[in-house]
């Protein structure tokens, strides 16, 4: 497991590698590898699989963490 190193600056040699792969007709795999030697002891990878749901409505994903106008962002 990667460990956080104390005292890391914001302008460091961060490298993010993203890979998008269509596994089959209904599945998309997203993989992100974070390599930041000044912040972590070793690179780490996160994966997420997305699945197609036929005949469904595509919903918008909105980050509303600090949104003050949330009622206006609600979908159908």
C-alpha positions, -999 to +999 in steps of 0.1 A: +000+000+000+012+035-008+019+058+022+016+095+023+048+115+030+046+146+051+056+180+039+047+175+002+044+206-020+017+213-046+042+217-075+057+183-075+065+157-103+030+142-102+021+118-131-014+105-137-019+078-163-055+071-174-066+041-194-100+036-209-108+001-221-139-014-236-140-049-221-170-060-241-201-044-256-217-034-223-186-027-201-161+001-199-131-001-176-114+031-164-080+027-147-060+056-132-024+052-120-010+079-096+028+082-095+040+110-072+073+101-056+074+131-034+040+124-019+037+085-019+062+058-014+051+039-045+026+044-074-010+031-069-038+023-093-076+027-090-101+009-113-137+015-120-160-006-142-190+011-158-219-010-172-243-001-200-280-003-190-300-005-223-333+015-226-324+037-196-321+075-193-285+088-191-282+108-159-258+137-154-234+134-125-230+168-107-206+174-078-228+195-055-206+195-025-209+233-019-238+240-043-263+265-030-287+262-058-293+224-057-330+225-065-322+239-099-298+210-107-323+181-101-329+160-132-362+147-145 
